């Protein structure tokens, strides 16, 4: 009985390892740290751009990007096709009028053929009151 249980466990683990998909995009960074910024910096919208490369052998479609809250705004060209080996961008802005630390998530949805997959990006930092 123990042998059957052990073999079942080995089979389940090996199946899950083989079921993992190969990565299709590679980001230059997945987390951007703004550090400490003064409240209202850049007219109230601090910005960064996440750059990625299509490392698959098929074209991918940038379908959408959504933020974990309204204070974070990704701005993507929806349905943009990125060919193998080409680069794409995910511009992201954060409302720097809000004081305090932040750690936000942007979920990017891609399509490849009839499948979709998601990647998560992160921004973080601290907004402080301007020096008097």
BELMO-V73308 format. One record per residue. PHI is phi in whole degrees, -180 to 180 (NA if undefined). D_FIRST is the distance of its C-alpha to the first C-alpha in Angstrom with 2 decimals. Layout:
phi:PHI d_first:D_FIRST
phi:PHI d_first:D_FIRST
This chain:
phi:NA d_first:0.00
phi:-64 d_first:3.80
phi:-66 d_first:5.39
phi:-64 d_first:5.22
phi:-63 d_first:6.30
phi:-64 d_first:8.62
phi:-65 d_first:9.97
phi:-64 d_first:10.66
phi:-65 d_first:12.46
phi:-62 d_first:14.39
phi:-62 d_first:15.40
phi:-65 d_first:16.63
phi:-66 d_first:18.58
phi:-68 d_first:20.15
phi:-65 d_first:21.17
phi:-68 d_first:22.87
phi:-67 d_first:24.67
phi:-73 d_first:26.07
phi:-77 d_first:27.06
phi:-66 d_first:29.43
phi:-87 d_first:32.97
phi:-71 d_first:35.62
phi:-66 d_first:38.33
phi:-110 d_first:41.42
phi:-130 d_first:43.98
phi:-131 d_first:44.83
phi:-91 d_first:46.95
phi:-66 d_first:49.43
phi:-152 d_first:48.32
phi:-104 d_first:45.90
phi:-130 d_first:47.47
phi:-113 d_first:51.22
phi:-103 d_first:52.66
phi:-74 d_first:56.19
phi:72 d_first:56.66
phi:-100 d_first:59.36
phi:-127 d_first:61.86
phi:-79 d_first:64.82
phi:-55 d_first:64.78
phi:86 d_first:66.43
phi:-56 d_first:65.93
phi:55 d_first:66.57
phi:57 d_first:68.14
phi:85 d_first:65.08
phi:-137 d_first:62.55
phi:-82 d_first:60.89
phi:-133 d_first:59.29
phi:-146 d_first:56.94
phi:-130 d_first:55.71
phi:-89 d_first:52.16
phi:-106 d_first:52.33
phi:-134 d_first:49.51
phi:-123 d_first:49.13
phi:-77 d_first:47.45
phi:-101 d_first:45.18
phi:-87 d_first:43.64
phi:-101 d_first:45.08
phi:-126 d_first:46.07
phi:-64 d_first:48.63
phi:-119 d_first:47.36
phi:-117 d_first:49.14
phi:-80 d_first:49.74
phi:-87 d_first:49.24
phi:-169 d_first:49.59
phi:-143 d_first:49.35
phi:-128 d_first:49.01
phi:-103 d_first:49.44
phi:-75 d_first:47.72
phi:-158 d_first:51.12
phi:-72 d_first:54.72
phi:-79 d_first:56.02
phi:-116 d_first:54.30
phi:-129 d_first:55.52
phi:-82 d_first:53.99
phi:-132 d_first:56.47
phi:-114 d_first:55.04
phi:-85 d_first:56.56
phi:-64 d_first:54.26
phi:66 d_first:53.28
phi:-74 d_first:54.42
phi:-92 d_first:52.97
phi:-116 d_first:51.97
phi:-76 d_first:51.74
phi:-54 d_first:49.44
phi:86 d_first:50.83
phi:-88 d_first:53.08
phi:-110 d_first:53.20
phi:-136 d_first:53.30
phi:-134 d_first:54.15
phi:-125 d_first:53.08
phi:-74 d_first:56.03
phi:-136 d_first:55.15
phi:-120 d_first:57.65
phi:-128 d_first:57.27
phi:-75 d_first:59.81
phi:-83 d_first:61.35
phi:-82 d_first:63.42
phi:-92 d_first:60.49
phi:-85 d_first:60.49
phi:120 d_first:57.36
phi:-82 d_first:54.22
phi:-143 d_first:52.20
phi:-150 d_first:48.87
phi:-119 d_first:48.52
phi:-118 d_first:46.21
phi:-120 d_first:47.29
phi:-102 d_first:44.81
phi:-107 d_first:45.89
phi:-107 d_first:44.75
phi:-117 d_first:45.02
phi:-120 d_first:44.70
phi:-142 d_first:43.81
phi:64 d_first:44.15
phi:-97 d_first:42.64
phi:-100 d_first:40.20
phi:-123 d_first:40.97
phi:-148 d_first:39.65
phi:-125 d_first:40.75
phi:-127 d_first:41.66
phi:-112 d_first:42.59
phi:-120 d_first:45.67
phi:-135 d_first:46.89
phi:-124 d_first:50.33
phi:-152 d_first:51.17
phi:163 d_first:54.23
phi:-137 d_first:56.65
phi:-104 d_first:59.83
phi:-118 d_first:62.55
phi:-63 d_first:66.00
phi:-63 d_first:68.81
phi:-65 d_first:70.86
phi:-87 d_first:74.00
